[in-house]
Amino acid sequence: MLSMQQFTQTTEKLTGVKQLVVVSHEGNVAYRGNNQNIRLGDYIAYIVITAEQLKPHLGFTGPYHLIMEQSDGERILTILGDQIIVGICLDAHVAPTTIIDELAPLIDQVII
């Protein structure tokens, strides 16, 4: 098991991570790094809660992660875990799949 602090320290060390937020499944922002856009946590919570609400109507089994590209090439990666939802703003040159591969095994180990 990982503490929130251990997880966020590991995540923030990854190359290309510009912003990081952690949101509970209830929509509460559990972690927001220093000097980060306050709206990113709200956005992540809104997107995931909406996707979860639509899931039964559309026959989805996921989502497990979402990748949204911004007009400047940066991406917002959202990874859903059992207890937490992680939102990461990535530099344009970073492949989201690399970050998913590194973080997905850790996310379900986080204790909040």
Sequence and secondary structure as in RCSB ss.txt:
>XXXX:A:sequence
MLSMQQFTQTTEKLTGVKQLVVVSHEGNVAYRGNNQNIRLGDYIAYIVITAEQLKPHLGFTGPYHLIMEQSDGER
ILTILGDQIIVGICLDAHVAPTTIIDELAPLIDQVII
>XXXX:A:secstr
 EEHHHHHHHHHTSTTEEEEEEEETTS EEEE TT  HHHHHHHHHHHHHHHHHHHHHT    SEEEEE TTS E
EEEEE SSEEEEEEE TTS HHHHHHHHHHHHTTEE 
